[in-house]
């Protein structure tokens, strides 16, 4: 029985994944608002009844896609760290920025930030998620312990990082992951002395 349930669950997940990928490609082709459920099922070679088993409409599919990708972004960040661990920016290396690897692995999705008529909420919720990560998962220490408004500092750092990610995607990820990460690390060293990973609650 369990084997049957697992097989059914895997099949459902695969179908949902195909529908999500179809939506991503169609947004790039014609813009989110022009995409219809018929377009999605035609592109992914399913029928409408299969679509409606999983989603009530395109909006629900779009929201699930966005939420799942941003949750993945949050989960990716802490992988290199142990809760309570203090990390010095001078010792940062490529594995420290697992978030960049996650974005690159899912670049087909994150490319959507380059489009005006794109997934609703993407342009605001992507940078807000980076800020949420900084607020909830890290305690920062400035260079020479210079006192600053930490709310402003985290916002400044999060949106700055988002800006770099945006230009990396706009350039078609021409810089390698390694080059991009090294540039981010070099910039980090100019204003962050250390950070403590407090875990993802």
C-alpha positions as CSV (number, residue, x, y, z in Angstrom):
1,X,0.0,0.0,0.0
2,X,2.8,2.4,1.0
3,X,4.6,1.6,-2.3
4,X,1.5,2.5,-4.2
5,X,1.0,5.7,-2.3
6,X,4.7,6.6,-2.9
7,X,4.4,5.9,-6.6
8,X,1.2,8.0,-6.8
9,X,2.8,10.8,-4.8
10,X,5.9,10.8,-7.1
11,X,3.7,10.9,-10.2
12,X,1.8,13.8,-8.8
13,X,5.0,15.7,-7.9
14,X,6.4,15.0,-11.4
15,X,3.1,16.3,-13.0
16,X,3.2,19.5,-10.8
17,X,6.9,20.0,-11.7
18,X,6.1,19.8,-15.4
19,X,3.3,22.3,-15.1
20,X,5.6,24.7,-13.2
21,X,8.3,24.4,-15.8
22,X,5.7,25.0,-18.6
23,X,4.6,28.2,-16.8
24,X,8.2,29.4,-16.5
25,X,8.9,28.9,-20.2
26,X,5.6,30.5,-21.3
27,X,6.2,33.6,-19.1
28,X,9.5,34.0,-21.0
29,X,7.7,33.5,-24.4
30,X,4.6,35.7,-23.9
31,X,4.4,37.3,-20.5
32,X,2.6,36.0,-17.4
33,X,-0.7,37.8,-18.1
34,X,-1.1,36.3,-21.6
35,X,-0.5,32.7,-20.4
36,X,-3.7,30.6,-20.2
37,X,-4.4,27.3,-18.6
38,X,-4.8,25.9,-22.1
39,X,-1.3,27.2,-23.0
40,X,0.1,25.4,-19.9
41,X,-1.5,22.1,-20.5
42,X,-0.6,22.2,-24.3
43,X,3.0,23.0,-23.5
44,X,3.3,20.3,-20.9
45,X,1.3,17.7,-22.9
46,X,-1.4,17.2,-20.2
47,X,-5.1,17.7,-20.4
48,X,-7.1,20.4,-18.6
49,X,-8.7,17.9,-16.2
50,X,-5.2,16.8,-15.0
51,X,-4.3,20.5,-14.4
52,X,-7.5,21.0,-12.3
53,X,-6.8,18.0,-10.1
54,X,-3.7,20.0,-8.8
55,X,-4.6,23.7,-9.2
56,X,-7.8,25.6,-9.3
57,X,-6.3,28.2,-11.7
58,X,-3.1,29.7,-13.1
59,X,-2.8,32.0,-10.0
60,X,-2.6,29.1,-7.6
61,X,0.1,27.4,-9.8
62,X,2.1,30.7,-9.9
63,X,1.9,31.2,-6.1
64,X,3.0,27.6,-5.4
65,X,5.9,28.0,-7.8
66,X,7.0,31.2,-6.2
67,X,6.6,30.0,-2.6
68,X,8.4,26.7,-3.2
69,X,11.4,28.5,-4.8
70,X,11.7,31.1,-2.1
71,X,11.4,28.5,0.6
72,X,14.2,26.6,-1.1
73,X,16.3,29.8,-1.1
74,X,15.8,30.2,2.7
75,X,16.7,26.5,3.3
76,X,19.8,26.7,1.1
77,X,21.5,29.4,3.1
78,X,22.3,27.6,6.3
79,X,23.7,24.4,4.8
80,X,27.3,25.4,5.2
81,X,26.9,26.6,8.8
82,X,26.3,25.1,12.3
83,X,23.9,27.0,14.5
84,X,25.8,29.3,16.9
85,X,28.9,29.2,14.7
86,X,30.7,32.5,14.2
87,X,32.1,33.0,10.7
88,X,34.8,35.7,9.9
89,X,34.4,37.3,6.5
90,X,38.2,37.0,6.0
91,X,37.7,33.2,6.0
92,X,34.7,33.1,3.6
93,X,35.0,30.7,0.6
94,X,32.8,29.5,-2.2
95,X,30.9,26.8,-0.1
96,X,30.0,29.6,2.4
97,X,27.7,31.2,-0.2
98,X,25.5,28.2,-0.9
99,X,22.7,30.6,-1.7
100,X,24.5,31.5,-4.9
101,X,24.8,27.8,-5.9
102,X,21.0,27.4,-5.3
103,X,20.2,30.4,-7.5
104,X,22.5,29.1,-10.2
105,X,21.1,25.5,-10.1
106,X,17.6,27.1,-10.4
107,X,18.6,29.8,-12.9
108,X,15.8,28.9,-15.3
109,X,13.4,30.1,-12.6
110,X,15.4,33.1,-11.3
111,X,15.9,34.4,-14.9
112,X,12.2,35.4,-14.5
113,X,13.4,38.6,-12.6
114,X,14.6,39.9,-16.0
115,X,11.0,40.1,-17.3
116,X,8.5,42.9,-16.6
117,X,5.4,40.8,-17.1
118,X,6.6,38.0,-14.8
119,X,5.5,35.9,-11.9
120,X,3.4,38.2,-9.6
121,X,5.3,39.2,-6.5
122,X,8.7,38.0,-7.7
123,X,10.3,41.4,-7.9
124,X,9.3,42.3,-4.3
125,X,9.3,38.9,-2.6
126,X,12.7,37.8,-3.8
127,X,14.7,40.7,-2.1
128,X,12.3,40.5,0.9
129,X,13.2,36.9,1.3
130,X,17.0,37.8,1.4
131,X,16.2,40.4,4.0
132,X,14.1,37.9,6.0
133,X,17.1,35.5,5.9
134,X,19.4,38.2,7.2
135,X,17.0,39.2,10.0
136,X,16.1,35.6,11.1
137,X,19.2,33.6,10.5
138,X,22.2,35.9,11.1
139,X,23.8,38.3,13.6
140,X,26.2,40.6,11.9
141,X,29.3,42.4,13.3
142,X,30.6,45.4,11.5
143,X,34.2,46.2,10.7
144,X,35.9,47.6,13.9
145,X,32.5,47.1,15.6
146,X,31.4,50.5,14.2
147,X,27.9,51.1,15.8
148,X,25.2,51.3,13.1
149,X,21.4,51.0,13.0
150,X,21.4,47.2,12.4
151,X,17.9,47.2,10.7
152,X,19.3,49.7,8.1
153,X,22.5,47.7,7.8
154,X,20.7,44.5,7.0
155,X,18.4,46.2,4.6
156,X,21.3,47.9,2.8
157,X,23.3,44.6,2.6
158,X,20.3,42.5,1.6
159,X,19.1,44.8,-1.2
160,X,22.7,45.4,-2.3
161,X,23.2,41.6,-2.7
162,X,19.9,41.4,-4.6
163,X,21.1,44.1,-7.0
164,X,24.3,42.0,-7.7
165,X,22.2,38.9,-8.2
166,X,20.0,40.8,-10.6
167,X,22.9,42.1,-12.7
168,X,24.4,38.5,-12.8
169,X,21.1,37.1,-14.1
170,X,20.7,40.0,-16.6
171,X,24.2,39.2,-18.0
172,X,23.0,35.6,-18.5
173,X,25.2,34.2,-15.7
174,X,28.3,35.0,-17.9
175,X,30.5,35.2,-14.8
176,X,31.2,31.8,-13.4
177,X,29.7,31.0,-10.0
178,X,33.2,31.1,-8.6
179,X,34.0,34.5,-10.0
180,X,30.7,35.9,-8.8
181,X,31.0,34.5,-5.3
182,X,34.6,35.9,-5.0
183,X,33.3,39.4,-6.0
184,X,30.6,39.1,-3.3
185,X,33.1,37.9,-0.7
186,X,35.5,40.8,-1.5
187,X,32.6,43.3,-1.1
188,X,31.5,41.6,2.1
189,X,35.0,42.1,3.7
190,X,34.6,45.9,3.3
191,X,31.7,46.2,5.8
192,X,31.2,42.9,7.6
193,X,33.8,41.6,10.1
194,X,31.9,38.5,11.1
195,X,28.5,37.0,11.4
196,X,26.9,34.4,13.6
197,X,24.5,31.8,12.1
198,X,21.6,31.4,14.5
199,X,19.8,28.8,12.5
200,X,16.6,28.7,10.6
201,X,13.7,28.6,13.1
